C-alpha cells in the first residue's frame, strides 16, 4: 500500500501569519490571550495552549486591562478595537489581509447603501467569526444569508450590494447571485444595472483548493480528510472531496481513524482543510502505517 499526503493541504497563509505572530509573542512573554480559537482545529489550539496561549471570549476581553490580545485571521468588528482602546489592551492584529480588504469593501458598500436606501447582503454562516466581523462594518445592519435559497429577509425592491464570506462555496455563491437576480426581475423589473452589484470576495486559495483536491482524490482509492469539527472550510472541502471519491472519511484526530477504512486500499490519500496543521496529517500517516503492519 502507498500512503500519500496532499502537498497542497494545510494552513493558508492567513493562518500561518496568525500562528507565527502567536508563537513569536509566546517565545518572548510565555503568555498570550487570543480572542477565540486561533484556528478551527482543536489539536492545533491544544498545542498552542501548552505554550501559553489562552483563548478568551468577548466578555472576558471586557474584563482585561493593560495586557496583550491576539486577533486571529478571521478578523473582528470595530467594537472590539474600541473595547481594547478603552481597556488599554495591546492588540496583535493577525487579521488575514484578504478578510481585512473585504471588511473595507463592505464598509464602503454600507455607506453607499445608506445614501440610497439599499441593503448590504452577506453570504455566510451566521455566527461565524469572520461573518461577525463583516457585519460589524455595517453596524450589524447587514442581511446574512446562509444558503442560495435563504432569501426571506432580502428586499428585492431596494438596491443590493452582495458580498461573501471568504471561505464559502463558489458554486453556491453563483446560485445565490442568480436567485437574487430572479427575485429582482419579479419585484422590480425596471431596476437598472446599478440596482444589484455582486462582488467576488471568495478567497482564491479556497477556490483553487477545491480543484487541487479533486485531482488528488482521483489519484487514490481512499481519502482521509483531516479537519476540525467546527471548521466551515473543512466541511465544505470534505463534501466536495466525497463527491469525487466516495471512499472519503472525515476525522479530527488520530483516535477517530478506523482500520476498516484503509485495509483494502492500494493507495490512501491524506488531506485536510486550510485550518489543518501539517503535523497532524503526518501523525495520521504514521498511524495508517502502524495499522497496516498489525
Protein Blocks (a to p, Z undefined) as FASTA:
>chain_A
ZZdddfkgccdfklmmmmmmmmmmmmmnopacdehjfbacfklmmmmmmnopacddfklm
mmgghiaddddfkopafklmmmmmmnopacddfbdfklmmmmmmmmmmmmmmmmnopacd
ddddehiaklmmmmmmnoopaccdfbfklmklpcfkbccdddddfkbcfklmmmmmmmmm
mmmmmmmmmbcfklpccddfbdfklmmmmmmmmmmmmmpmbdcddddfklmklmmmmmmm
mmmmmpaccdfbfklpcfklmmmpfbdcddddfkbcfklmmmmmmmmmmmmmZZ
